[in-house]
Amino acid sequence: MNIDSIQNGVVIDHITAGRGMKIISLLGLDDTDLSVAIIRNVTSRKLGKKDIIKIDSMTDVNLDLIGYVDPDATVNIIREGVLSQKLTLDVPEKLTNVIKCKNPRCITTTEQELPHIFKLTDKNKMEYRCIYCETKA
């Protein structure tokens, strides 16, 4: 398989195999007119198998969202065909409008304009809780 290199854009690498489609969906890349390539189950020395996403355009990507789905992924910024920046991710401390509170009594259910904000409560379990009602995500 041959996927051309990109001149200006973003490469999300070292995604745990199988999580690439979830990242594409949550970033809204499946509903965009940007040129996007996903390579699934690529052989990796570090992970065994991995997914890679290439976006052939300089676009903002939500690093917290990627860190929530796969904190071990890396984000590479490519400018003029050269790696200009490599970002390592971590589990985000706070998520805004990434996941929604499932508690029907939460204020976010009645007040539609309120953002859905979750705070990391246990990094080892990747457990998040709603800041308004303390419901687990």
Salt bridges, closest charged atoms under 4 A:
ASP13 OD2 - HIS14 ND1 3.85
ASP13 OD1 - LYS50 NZ 2.99
ASP70 OD1 - ARG19 NH1 3.78
ASP90 OD2 - LYS123 NZ 3.11
GLU127 OE2 - ARG129 NE 3.64
GLU127 OE1 - LYS136 NZ 3.53
